[in-house]
Amino acid sequence: MSEPHGIGFGEALRVWTRIALLSFGGPAGQIAVMHRILVDEKKWIGEERFLHALNFCMMLPGPEAQQLATYIGWLLHRIKGGLAAGILFVLPGMIAIMALSWLYILAADAPPVAAMLFGIKAAVVAIVFQAVFRIGRRALGNSPRRAVAAAAFLALFLFQLPFPLVVLTAGLGGWLAERAGVTAFAGGGHGAHHADALRDADSALGAEMPDHARQGPGNLAATALILLALWLAPVALLIAFAPADSAFAPIATFFSKMAMLTFGGAYAVLAWVGQAAVEQYHWMTPGEMLDGLGLAESTPGPLIIVTQYVGFLAAYRHPGGLDPLLAGTLGGLLTTWVTFVPCFLWIFLGAPFIERLRHNAALASALATISAAVVGVILNLACWFALHYWFAQVQDRRWGPFHLPLPDPASIDWPAAILSAAALIAMIRFGRGVLTTLAGCALAGLAVR
């Protein structure tokens, strides 16, 4: 059946494959690639509709760039289009991270590899601090938004409040503020309208709501049940039958919770994942988490694919009687499954309703407040990474409700701190990209170590 917009499904597959292979540099870079190809080059979707879809994806748990690809794929070619776009967006990074996880286990102790990983850690610390700077410049345009960011940082860094509680509270606060007539959080979201922006009416998709966006509750319920079964059936089976000394049931349950509760983008999600994997489950060390993030930054696709590496290490070290490398492979694939299957559920279930809410001010206010809180969340992640990379000893001091991580000044690793500072200056002052910074730091690590 021909599509009313004239975009063939085969052509769309080629474009989504191209986007997936070019999607380096974290969510901001991936969204920019999608915008350049889909809006500016192909003119398949207009500026306003692209930003509306992105704003919705920003309010969902999970990786917004992959969900944006799924949403636009659904707009163009229904459920098959959403599945194709979402799966292709993940596939190159999934394959690359699996190969790098094997290499990490087999060769990380080799002196040249260890030296390069030392440099990559410095780049990762700089990349996360740069994300604070970049997102903060866009999201913290007034004092109330800066106050939200500061409160989110203190809630996590000093009080160790649950990450989902912090972000959900921010979203609820933004929604209530708009309802009360407060304008400080109005008009959140990515991007801006330009005079020469492609109008929805001039795009191939057009300005009208697609017919499949008007599907009734029966179709939505059937879609939701199928996706819920695909997501939760493996989790239930693993809880019931996985060996007690394996990591498979904890992987399935933790990353399923993450899929439901992690709002605010990849760096915000990783703040929770990293600290839980290190401090709660003891699957890895802070340095190994930094290594994984560095590997994910150097591969295409969503940055949250680093969770596959986390699952790989967790199952490798708790194989439950299986060969460790086989267990690690299965653990990594399980993590990817329970992380990304829910993303399709949120899009296919929510997109038909969101298409009817293109200009909802309360949603925009909630989004802006979440964006402000995310700056504080990412700053917490950056400080956590920096403390554990720069200092050999960090103690958690407690005074009542306060939890303050205090480093031992005598344990500082000066080459690590100096290399991180140099990488941050290269990115912010001289505009060096993520891949260039990673490569430069890896070479510097070889020279230093």
C-alpha positions as a LaTeX table, in Angstrom:
\begin{tabular}{lrrr}
\hline
Residue & $x$ (\AA) & $y$ (\AA) & $z$ (\AA) \\
\hline
Met1 & 0.00 & 0.00 & 0.00 \\
Ser2 & 1.42 & 3.38 & $-1.00$ \\
Glu3 & 1.85 & 6.04 & 1.65 \\
Pro4 & 0.05 & 9.40 & 1.29 \\
His5 & 3.32 & 11.25 & 1.89 \\
Gly6 & 5.12 & 9.33 & $-0.87$ \\
Ile7 & 8.04 & 8.13 & 1.30 \\
Gly8 & 8.72 & 4.47 & 0.56 \\
Phe9 & 9.49 & 2.08 & 3.41 \\
Gly10 & 12.65 & 0.84 & 1.68 \\
Glu11 & 13.96 & 4.39 & 1.33 \\
Ala12 & 13.18 & 5.01 & 5.00 \\
Leu13 & 15.18 & 1.91 & 6.01 \\
Arg14 & 18.21 & 3.24 & 4.15 \\
Val15 & 17.89 & 6.65 & 5.81 \\
Trp16 & 17.49 & 5.18 & 9.32 \\
Thr17 & 20.55 & 3.00 & 8.74 \\
Arg18 & 22.53 & 6.06 & 7.70 \\
Ile19 & 21.38 & 7.98 & 10.78 \\
Ala20 & 22.34 & 5.07 & 13.05 \\
Leu21 & 25.85 & 4.84 & 11.62 \\
Leu22 & 26.40 & 8.60 & 11.96 \\
Ser23 & 24.96 & 8.97 & 15.48 \\
Phe24 & 28.05 & 9.65 & 17.59 \\
Gly25 & 28.50 & 12.12 & 20.41 \\
Gly26 & 25.66 & 11.41 & 22.82 \\
Pro27 & 22.01 & 12.53 & 22.63 \\
Ala28 & 22.72 & 16.09 & 21.49 \\
Gly29 & 24.81 & 14.92 & 18.55 \\
Gln30 & 22.33 & 12.20 & 17.60 \\
Ile31 & 19.37 & 14.58 & 17.66 \\
Ala32 & 21.34 & 17.05 & 15.55 \\
Val33 & 22.06 & 14.32 & 12.96 \\
Met34 & 18.36 & 13.38 & 12.82 \\
His35 & 17.33 & 17.01 & 12.45 \\
Arg36 & 19.84 & 17.66 & 9.68 \\
Ile37 & 18.81 & 14.60 & 7.66 \\
Leu38 & 15.06 & 14.39 & 8.31 \\
Val39 & 14.16 & 18.11 & 8.46 \\
Asp40 & 16.83 & 20.01 & 6.52 \\
Glu41 & 17.90 & 17.47 & 3.92 \\
Lys42 & 14.94 & 15.11 & 3.28 \\
Lys43 & 12.20 & 17.54 & 4.40 \\
Trp44 & 10.15 & 14.61 & 5.63 \\
Ile45 & 8.96 & 16.32 & 8.83 \\
Gly46 & 8.57 & 19.99 & 9.76 \\
Glu47 & 10.46 & 21.89 & 12.45 \\
Glu48 & 7.53 & 22.34 & 14.82 \\
Arg49 & 6.48 & 18.69 & 14.65 \\
Phe50 & 10.08 & 17.53 & 15.13 \\
Leu51 & 10.41 & 19.67 & 18.29 \\
His52 & 7.01 & 18.55 & 19.57 \\
Ala53 & 8.04 & 14.90 & 19.21 \\
Leu54 & 11.38 & 15.62 & 20.91 \\
Asn55 & 9.70 & 17.40 & 23.81 \\
Phe56 & 7.46 & 14.37 & 24.38 \\
Cys57 & 10.45 & 12.00 & 24.26 \\
Met58 & 12.31 & 14.20 & 26.76 \\
Met59 & 9.49 & 13.57 & 29.25 \\
Leu60 & 9.65 & 9.79 & 28.86 \\
Pro61 & 11.92 & 7.43 & 30.77 \\
Gly62 & 14.73 & 6.11 & 28.62 \\
Pro63 & 16.95 & 7.40 & 25.77 \\
Glu64 & 15.25 & 10.35 & 24.08 \\
Ala65 & 17.18 & 10.11 & 20.79 \\
Gln66 & 16.19 & 6.47 & 20.19 \\
Gln67 & 12.61 & 7.23 & 21.18 \\
Leu68 & 12.55 & 10.22 & 18.84 \\
Ala69 & 13.63 & 7.96 & 15.97 \\
Thr70 & 10.88 & 5.50 & 16.94 \\
Tyr71 & 8.27 & 8.29 & 17.10 \\
Ile72 & 9.17 & 9.71 & 13.68 \\
Gly73 & 9.36 & 6.22 & 12.19 \\
Trp74 & 5.85 & 5.58 & 13.57 \\
Leu75 & 4.58 & 8.86 & 12.13 \\
Leu76 & 5.89 & 7.92 & 8.69 \\
His77 & 5.11 & 4.19 & 8.47 \\
Arg78 & 3.01 & 3.15 & 11.46 \\
Ile79 & 4.23 & 0.50 & 13.91 \\
Lys80 & 6.51 & $-1.23$ & 11.40 \\
Gly81 & 8.20 & 2.12 & 10.77 \\
Gly82 & 8.66 & 2.78 & 14.48 \\
Leu83 & 10.11 & $-0.69$ & 15.06 \\
Ala84 & 12.50 & $-0.36$ & 12.11 \\
Ala85 & 13.72 & 3.11 & 13.12 \\
Gly86 & 14.14 & 2.23 & 16.80 \\
Ile87 & 15.89 & $-1.11$ & 16.21 \\
Leu88 & 18.24 & 0.24 & 13.53 \\
Phe89 & 19.17 & 3.14 & 15.79 \\
Val90 & 20.32 & 0.72 & 18.51 \\
Leu91 & 21.84 & $-2.09$ & 16.40 \\
Pro92 & 25.30 & $-0.67$ & 15.45 \\
Gly93 & 26.06 & 0.42 & 19.02 \\
Met94 & 24.82 & $-2.89$ & 20.44 \\
Ile95 & 27.16 & $-4.88$ & 18.20 \\
Ala96 & 30.10 & $-2.53$ & 18.89 \\
Ile97 & 29.66 & $-2.54$ & 22.68 \\
Met98 & 29.39 & $-6.32$ & 22.77 \\
Ala99 & 32.67 & $-6.64$ & 20.87 \\
Leu100 & 34.33 & $-4.02$ & 23.09 \\
Ser101 & 33.06 & $-5.75$ & 26.25 \\
Trp102 & 34.77 & $-8.97$ & 25.16 \\
Leu103 & 37.94 & $-7.04$ & 24.36 \\
Tyr104 & 37.78 & $-5.27$ & 27.72 \\
Ile105 & 37.60 & $-8.54$ & 29.64 \\
Leu106 & 40.29 & $-10.25$ & 27.59 \\
Ala107 & 42.79 & $-7.41$ & 27.18 \\
Ala108 & 42.14 & $-4.66$ & 29.74 \\
Asp109 & 45.14 & $-5.72$ & 31.84 \\
Ala110 & 47.57 & $-5.40$ & 28.92 \\
Pro111 & 49.75 & $-2.33$ & 29.68 \\
Pro112 & 48.99 & $-0.43$ & 26.42 \\
Val113 & 45.23 & $-1.00$ & 26.80 \\
Ala114 & 45.30 & $-0.01$ & 30.47 \\
Ala115 & 47.21 & 3.15 & 29.58 \\
Met116 & 44.70 & 4.13 & 26.89 \\
Leu117 & 41.80 & 3.44 & 29.26 \\
Phe118 & 43.46 & 5.74 & 31.81 \\
Gly119 & 43.37 & 8.53 & 29.22 \\
Ile120 & 39.82 & 7.70 & 28.12 \\
Lys121 & 38.63 & 8.09 & 31.73 \\
Ala122 & 40.00 & 11.65 & 31.73 \\
Ala123 & 38.06 & 12.38 & 28.54 \\
Val124 & 34.85 & 10.98 & 30.03 \\
Val125 & 35.11 & 13.21 & 33.10 \\
Ala126 & 35.57 & 16.20 & 30.78 \\
Ile127 & 32.69 & 15.10 & 28.52 \\
Val128 & 30.26 & 14.91 & 31.44 \\
Phe129 & 31.34 & 18.32 & 32.80 \\
Gln130 & 30.94 & 19.71 & 29.28 \\
Ala131 & 27.41 & 18.29 & 29.19 \\
Val132 & 26.65 & 20.27 & 32.36 \\
Phe133 & 27.92 & 23.42 & 30.65 \\
Arg134 & 26.13 & 22.77 & 27.34 \\
Ile135 & 22.75 & 21.76 & 28.77 \\
Gly136 & 22.91 & 24.39 & 31.49 \\
Arg137 & 23.46 & 27.18 & 28.96 \\
Arg138 & 20.25 & 26.15 & 27.23 \\
Ala139 & 18.07 & 25.12 & 30.17 \\
Leu140 & 18.99 & 27.62 & 32.92 \\
Gly141 & 17.81 & 30.91 & 31.49 \\
Asn142 & 16.58 & 32.47 & 34.73 \\
Ser143 & 17.03 & 32.30 & 38.50 \\
Pro144 & 14.13 & 29.88 & 39.25 \\
Arg145 & 15.55 & 27.36 & 36.79 \\
Arg146 & 19.03 & 27.71 & 38.29 \\
Ala147 & 17.48 & 27.18 & 41.74 \\
Val148 & 15.85 & 23.94 & 40.53 \\
Ala149 & 19.22 & 22.73 & 39.18 \\
Ala150 & 20.96 & 23.55 & 42.47 \\
Ala151 & 18.25 & 21.83 & 44.49 \\
Ala152 & 18.48 & 18.69 & 42.33 \\
Phe153 & 22.27 & 18.59 & 42.75 \\
Leu154 & 22.09 & 18.99 & 46.53 \\
Ala155 & 19.29 & 16.43 & 46.82 \\
Leu156 & 21.52 & 13.83 & 45.16 \\
Phe157 & 25.02 & 14.85 & 46.29 \\
Leu158 & 24.30 & 15.71 & 49.94 \\
Phe159 & 21.07 & 13.88 & 50.79 \\
Gln160 & 21.35 & 10.91 & 48.37 \\
Leu161 & 17.63 & 11.07 & 47.57 \\
Pro162 & 16.39 & 8.60 & 44.93 \\
Phe163 & 17.08 & 9.86 & 41.42 \\
Pro164 & 13.54 & 9.16 & 40.07 \\
Leu165 & 12.02 & 11.09 & 42.98 \\
Val166 & 14.14 & 14.16 & 42.18 \\
Val167 & 13.24 & 14.25 & 38.49 \\
Leu168 & 9.55 & 13.42 & 38.93 \\
Thr169 & 9.24 & 16.08 & 41.63 \\
Ala170 & 10.75 & 18.63 & 39.24 \\
Gly171 & 8.30 & 17.69 & 36.48 \\
Leu172 & 5.33 & 17.88 & 38.82 \\
Gly173 & 6.53 & 21.24 & 40.12 \\
Gly174 & 6.79 & 22.65 & 36.60 \\
Trp175 & 3.30 & 21.41 & 35.75 \\
Leu176 & 1.83 & 22.95 & 38.93 \\
Ala177 & 3.72 & 26.20 & 38.34 \\
Glu178 & 2.13 & 26.62 & 34.90 \\
Arg179 & $-1.31$ & 25.82 & 36.31 \\
Ala180 & $-0.74$ & 28.52 & 38.94 \\
Gly181 & 0.21 & 31.07 & 36.30 \\
Val182 & 3.97 & 31.09 & 36.99 \\
Thr183 & 5.83 & 31.79 & 33.75 \\
Ala184 & 9.41 & 31.07 & 34.87 \\
Phe185 & 9.31 & 27.55 & 33.40 \\
Ala186 & 7.21 & 28.25 & 30.33 \\
Gly187 & 8.42 & 27.23 & 26.90 \\
Gly188 & 10.96 & 24.54 & 27.74 \\
Gly189 & 12.51 & 22.08 & 25.35 \\
His190 & 15.16 & 21.81 & 22.75 \\
Gly191 & 15.77 & 24.07 & 19.85 \\
Ala192 & 14.19 & 27.29 & 18.73 \\
His193 & 12.02 & 28.42 & 15.87 \\
His194 & 13.80 & 30.22 & 13.04 \\
Ala195 & 12.35 & 32.30 & 10.28 \\
Asp196 & 13.66 & 29.89 & 7.66 \\
Ala197 & 12.60 & 26.72 & 9.54 \\
Leu198 & 10.69 & 24.13 & 7.51 \\
Arg199 & 6.96 & 24.54 & 8.16 \\
Asp200 & 4.98 & 21.39 & 8.90 \\
Ala201 & 2.68 & 22.09 & 5.99 \\
Asp202 & 5.65 & 22.17 & 3.59 \\
Ser203 & 7.07 & 18.83 & 4.73 \\
Ala204 & 6.35 & 15.46 & 3.14 \\
Leu205 & 4.39 & 14.37 & 6.22 \\
Gly206 & 2.29 & 17.55 & 6.24 \\
Ala207 & 0.63 & 19.31 & 9.14 \\
Glu208 & $-2.39$ & 17.06 & 9.62 \\
Met209 & $-2.56$ & 14.18 & 12.07 \\
Pro210 & $-1.91$ & 10.82 & 10.32 \\
Asp211 & $-4.87$ & 8.47 & 10.14 \\
His212 & $-3.09$ & 5.81 & 12.21 \\
Ala213 & $-2.72$ & 8.33 & 15.07 \\
Arg214 & $-6.51$ & 8.15 & 15.47 \\
Gln215 & $-6.52$ & 4.43 & 16.35 \\
Gly216 & $-9.04$ & 3.40 & 18.95 \\
Pro217 & $-8.43$ & 2.05 & 22.47 \\
Gly218 & $-8.72$ & $-1.57$ & 21.28 \\
Asn219 & $-5.72$ & $-1.28$ & 18.99 \\
Leu220 & $-3.71$ & 0.52 & 21.66 \\
Ala221 & $-4.52$ & $-2.16$ & 24.24 \\
Ala222 & $-3.48$ & $-4.98$ & 21.88 \\
Thr223 & $-0.18$ & $-3.25$ & 21.11 \\
Ala224 & 0.48 & $-2.61$ & 24.80 \\
Leu225 & $-0.23$ & $-6.23$ & 25.79 \\
Ile226 & 2.14 & $-7.63$ & 23.16 \\
Leu227 & 4.97 & $-5.30$ & 24.18 \\
Leu228 & 4.36 & $-5.89$ & 27.89 \\
Ala229 & 4.57 & $-9.65$ & 27.33 \\
Leu230 & 7.81 & $-9.31$ & 25.33 \\
Trp231 & 9.30 & $-7.14$ & 28.07 \\
Leu232 & 8.11 & $-8.78$ & 31.29 \\
Ala233 & 7.87 & $-12.48$ & 30.41 \\
Pro234 & 11.68 & $-12.96$ & 30.37 \\
Val235 & 11.92 & $-11.01$ & 33.63 \\
Ala236 & 9.36 & $-13.26$ & 35.34 \\
Leu237 & 11.04 & $-16.44$ & 34.04 \\
Leu238 & 14.45 & $-15.30$ & 35.29 \\
Ile239 & 13.11 & $-14.36$ & 38.71 \\
Ala240 & 11.55 & $-17.81$ & 38.98 \\
Phe241 & 14.24 & $-20.04$ & 37.49 \\
Ala242 & 17.65 & $-18.25$ & 37.28 \\
Pro243 & 20.32 & $-19.64$ & 39.64 \\
Ala244 & 20.44 & $-17.71$ & 42.89 \\
Asp245 & 24.18 & $-17.11$ & 42.54 \\
Ser246 & 23.83 & $-15.57$ & 39.07 \\
Ala247 & 23.25 & $-11.91$ & 38.18 \\
Phe248 & 20.49 & $-12.59$ & 35.65 \\
Ala249 & 17.48 & $-11.92$ & 37.91 \\
Pro250 & 19.01 & $-8.73$ & 39.42 \\
Ile251 & 19.90 & $-7.52$ & 35.91 \\
Ala252 & 16.36 & $-8.11$ & 34.67 \\
Thr253 & 14.69 & $-6.43$ & 37.64 \\
Phe254 & 17.06 & $-3.46$ & 38.04 \\
Phe255 & 17.14 & $-2.48$ & 34.38 \\
Ser256 & 13.37 & $-2.94$ & 34.10 \\
Lys257 & 12.99 & $-0.46$ & 36.96 \\
Met258 & 15.43 & 1.82 & 35.18 \\
Ala259 & 13.32 & 1.63 & 32.02 \\
Met260 & 10.30 & 2.87 & 33.96 \\
Leu261 & 11.89 & 5.51 & 36.18 \\
Thr262 & 14.84 & 7.12 & 34.42 \\
Phe263 & 13.89 & 10.53 & 33.08 \\
Gly264 & 16.07 & 13.34 & 31.82 \\
Gly265 & 18.41 & 11.89 & 29.20 \\
Ala266 & 21.35 & 9.52 & 29.08 \\
Tyr267 & 23.70 & 11.33 & 31.46 \\
Ala268 & 20.98 & 11.63 & 34.08 \\
Val269 & 20.18 & 7.91 & 33.73 \\
Leu270 & 23.83 & 6.95 & 34.07 \\
Ala271 & 24.07 & 8.84 & 37.36 \\
Trp272 & 21.69 & 6.27 & 38.82 \\
Val273 & 23.01 & 3.24 & 36.93 \\
Gly274 & 26.65 & 3.93 & 37.75 \\
Gln275 & 26.13 & 4.42 & 41.46 \\
Ala276 & 23.78 & 1.42 & 41.74 \\
Ala277 & 26.14 & $-0.89$ & 39.80 \\
Val278 & 29.11 & 0.17 & 41.96 \\
Glu279 & 27.67 & 0.82 & 45.41 \\
Gln280 & 24.51 & $-1.31$ & 45.59 \\
Tyr281 & 25.20 & $-4.42$ & 43.49 \\
His282 & 29.04 & $-4.31$ & 43.49 \\
Trp283 & 29.16 & $-5.41$ & 39.86 \\
Met284 & 32.09 & $-3.12$ & 39.03 \\
Thr285 & 34.37 & $-0.36$ & 40.27 \\
Pro286 & 33.94 & 3.39 & 39.53 \\
Gly287 & 36.93 & 3.15 & 37.16 \\
Glu288 & 35.30 & 0.35 & 35.20 \\
Met289 & 32.11 & 2.40 & 34.89 \\
Leu290 & 34.19 & 5.25 & 33.49 \\
Asp291 & 35.82 & 2.81 & 31.05 \\
Gly292 & 32.41 & 1.66 & 29.85 \\
Leu293 & 31.16 & 5.19 & 29.35 \\
Gly294 & 34.27 & 5.98 & 27.34 \\
Leu295 & 33.67 & 2.96 & 25.12 \\
Ala296 & 30.03 & 3.97 & 24.62 \\
Glu297 & 31.01 & 7.55 & 23.74 \\
Ser298 & 33.21 & 6.20 & 20.92 \\
Thr299 & 30.48 & 4.07 & 19.28 \\
Pro300 & 27.39 & 5.06 & 17.28 \\
Gly301 & 23.90 & 4.91 & 18.71 \\
Pro302 & 22.37 & 5.81 & 22.09 \\
Leu303 & 24.80 & 6.46 & 24.93 \\
Ile304 & 22.62 & 4.38 & 27.26 \\
Ile305 & 23.87 & 1.30 & 25.39 \\
Val306 & 26.64 & 1.39 & 28.02 \\
Thr307 & 24.14 & $-0.51$ & 30.19 \\
Gln308 & 24.87 & $-3.53$ & 27.98 \\
Tyr309 & 28.50 & $-3.35$ & 29.13 \\
Val310 & 27.29 & $-3.11$ & 32.75 \\
Gly311 & 25.12 & $-6.20$ & 32.29 \\
Phe312 & 28.00 & $-8.01$ & 30.59 \\
Leu313 & 30.38 & $-7.42$ & 33.52 \\
Ala314 & 27.69 & $-8.26$ & 36.08 \\
Ala315 & 26.88 & $-11.63$ & 34.50 \\
Tyr316 & 30.53 & $-12.38$ & 33.72 \\
Arg317 & 31.36 & $-12.07$ & 37.42 \\
His318 & 28.21 & $-13.89$ & 38.59 \\
Pro319 & 27.69 & $-16.54$ & 35.90 \\
Gly320 & 25.60 & $-19.01$ & 37.91 \\
Gly321 & 27.43 & $-22.06$ & 36.60 \\
Leu322 & 27.72 & $-20.95$ & 32.97 \\
Asp323 & 30.94 & $-20.18$ & 31.16 \\
Pro324 & 31.72 & $-16.59$ & 32.25 \\
Leu325 & 32.03 & $-15.20$ & 28.70 \\
Leu326 & 28.77 & $-16.88$ & 27.66 \\
Ala327 & 27.08 & $-15.55$ & 30.80 \\
Gly328 & 28.45 & $-12.08$ & 30.10 \\
Thr329 & 27.13 & $-12.16$ & 26.54 \\
Leu330 & 23.69 & $-13.27$ & 27.71 \\
Gly331 & 23.72 & $-10.69$ & 30.50 \\
Gly332 & 24.56 & $-7.90$ & 28.06 \\
Leu333 & 21.82 & $-8.95$ & 25.63 \\
Leu334 & 19.31 & $-9.26$ & 28.49 \\
Thr335 & 20.16 & $-5.75$ & 29.65 \\
Thr336 & 19.65 & $-4.32$ & 26.16 \\
Trp337 & 16.34 & $-6.17$ & 25.82 \\
Val338 & 14.77 & $-4.91$ & 29.06 \\
Thr339 & 16.19 & $-1.41$ & 28.50 \\
Phe340 & 14.86 & $-0.83$ & 24.98 \\
Val341 & 11.66 & $-2.91$ & 24.62 \\
Pro342 & 9.82 & $-0.54$ & 27.02 \\
Cys343 & 10.85 & 2.41 & 24.80 \\
Phe344 & 8.63 & 1.06 & 22.03 \\
Leu345 & 5.79 & 0.63 & 24.53 \\
Trp346 & 5.97 & 4.27 & 25.66 \\
Ile347 & 5.99 & 5.55 & 22.06 \\
Phe348 & 3.29 & 3.32 & 20.56 \\
Leu349 & 1.03 & 3.82 & 23.57 \\
Gly350 & 1.60 & 7.54 & 24.11 \\
Ala351 & 2.25 & 9.01 & 20.67 \\
Pro352 & $-1.40$ & 8.95 & 19.48 \\
Phe353 & $-2.40$ & 11.04 & 22.50 \\
Ile354 & 0.60 & 13.37 & 22.25 \\
Glu355 & $-0.24$ & 14.14 & 18.64 \\
Arg356 & $-3.44$ & 15.70 & 20.01 \\
Leu357 & $-1.48$ & 17.83 & 22.54 \\
Arg358 & 0.89 & 19.75 & 20.31 \\
His359 & 0.55 & 23.08 & 22.14 \\
Asn360 & $-0.04$ & 22.03 & 25.76 \\
Ala361 & 1.57 & 24.67 & 28.00 \\
Ala362 & 1.60 & 22.46 & 31.12 \\
Leu363 & 3.64 & 19.80 & 29.30 \\
Ala364 & 6.12 & 22.44 & 28.12 \\
Ser365 & 6.50 & 23.81 & 31.66 \\
Ala366 & 7.05 & 20.33 & 33.11 \\
Leu367 & 9.66 & 19.64 & 30.43 \\
Ala368 & 11.52 & 22.88 & 31.17 \\
Thr369 & 11.63 & 22.12 & 34.89 \\
Ile370 & 12.87 & 18.58 & 34.26 \\
Ser371 & 15.56 & 20.00 & 31.94 \\
Ala372 & 16.68 & 22.35 & 34.73 \\
Ala373 & 16.80 & 19.53 & 37.28 \\
Val374 & 18.77 & 17.37 & 34.85 \\
Val375 & 21.60 & 19.91 & 34.90 \\
Gly376 & 21.96 & 19.28 & 38.64 \\
Val377 & 21.69 & 15.52 & 38.13 \\
Ile378 & 24.49 & 15.53 & 35.54 \\
Leu379 & 26.65 & 17.74 & 37.76 \\
Asn380 & 26.27 & 15.14 & 40.50 \\
Leu381 & 27.41 & 12.44 & 38.06 \\
Ala382 & 30.39 & 14.54 & 36.96 \\
Cys383 & 31.49 & 15.14 & 40.56 \\
Trp384 & 31.08 & 11.44 & 41.42 \\
Phe385 & 33.19 & 10.40 & 38.43 \\
Ala386 & 35.84 & 13.05 & 39.12 \\
Leu387 & 36.21 & 12.19 & 42.79 \\
His388 & 36.67 & 8.48 & 42.08 \\
Tyr389 & 39.03 & 9.07 & 39.14 \\
Trp390 & 41.23 & 11.79 & 40.62 \\
Phe391 & 41.52 & 10.37 & 44.15 \\
Ala392 & 42.49 & 6.88 & 45.28 \\
Gln393 & 40.60 & 7.26 & 48.58 \\
Val394 & 37.13 & 8.79 & 49.02 \\
Gln395 & 35.24 & 8.42 & 52.28 \\
Asp396 & 31.51 & 8.96 & 52.80 \\
Arg397 & 31.10 & 11.20 & 55.87 \\
Arg398 & 27.65 & 11.45 & 57.43 \\
Trp399 & 26.15 & 14.17 & 59.62 \\
Gly400 & 22.48 & 13.42 & 60.22 \\
Pro401 & 20.74 & 13.48 & 56.82 \\
Phe402 & 23.89 & 14.70 & 55.03 \\
His403 & 26.15 & 12.29 & 53.10 \\
Leu404 & 29.29 & 14.07 & 51.94 \\
Pro405 & 31.96 & 12.21 & 49.94 \\
Leu406 & 35.31 & 13.57 & 51.09 \\
Pro407 & 38.52 & 12.69 & 49.20 \\
Asp408 & 41.88 & 12.26 & 50.86 \\
Pro409 & 43.98 & 15.11 & 49.38 \\
Ala410 & 47.15 & 13.01 & 49.71 \\
Ser411 & 45.69 & 10.37 & 47.37 \\
Ile412 & 45.18 & 12.67 & 44.38 \\
Asp413 & 46.39 & 11.41 & 40.99 \\
Trp414 & 47.81 & 14.60 & 39.48 \\
Pro415 & 48.21 & 13.26 & 35.90 \\
Ala416 & 44.54 & 12.22 & 35.92 \\
Ala417 & 43.33 & 15.60 & 37.18 \\
Ile418 & 45.55 & 17.58 & 34.77 \\
Leu419 & 44.53 & 15.45 & 31.77 \\
Ser420 & 40.83 & 15.90 & 32.62 \\
Ala421 & 41.28 & 19.66 & 32.89 \\
Ala422 & 43.12 & 19.77 & 29.56 \\
Ala423 & 40.36 & 17.74 & 27.88 \\
Leu424 & 37.68 & 20.06 & 29.27 \\
Ile425 & 39.55 & 23.14 & 28.01 \\
Ala426 & 39.95 & 21.52 & 24.59 \\
Met427 & 36.21 & 20.89 & 24.33 \\
Ile428 & 34.85 & 24.16 & 25.74 \\
Arg429 & 37.53 & 26.67 & 24.75 \\
Phe430 & 38.69 & 25.20 & 21.44 \\
Gly431 & 35.54 & 23.34 & 20.37 \\
Arg432 & 37.09 & 19.89 & 20.00 \\
Gly433 & 34.57 & 17.09 & 19.43 \\
Val434 & 33.96 & 13.99 & 21.52 \\
Leu435 & 35.82 & 11.54 & 19.26 \\
Thr436 & 38.80 & 13.89 & 18.88 \\
Thr437 & 39.00 & 14.37 & 22.64 \\
Leu438 & 38.74 & 10.62 & 23.31 \\
Ala439 & 41.48 & 9.86 & 20.80 \\
Gly440 & 43.76 & 12.62 & 22.12 \\
Cys441 & 43.32 & 11.49 & 25.73 \\
Ala442 & 43.93 & 7.85 & 24.81 \\
Leu443 & 47.24 & 8.82 & 23.20 \\
Ala444 & 48.10 & 11.02 & 26.18 \\
Gly445 & 47.37 & 8.05 & 28.46 \\
Leu446 & 49.90 & 6.01 & 26.52 \\
Ala447 & 52.46 & 8.76 & 26.95 \\
Val448 & 51.82 & 9.21 & 30.69 \\
Arg449 & 51.47 & 5.57 & 31.71 \\
\hline
\end{tabular}
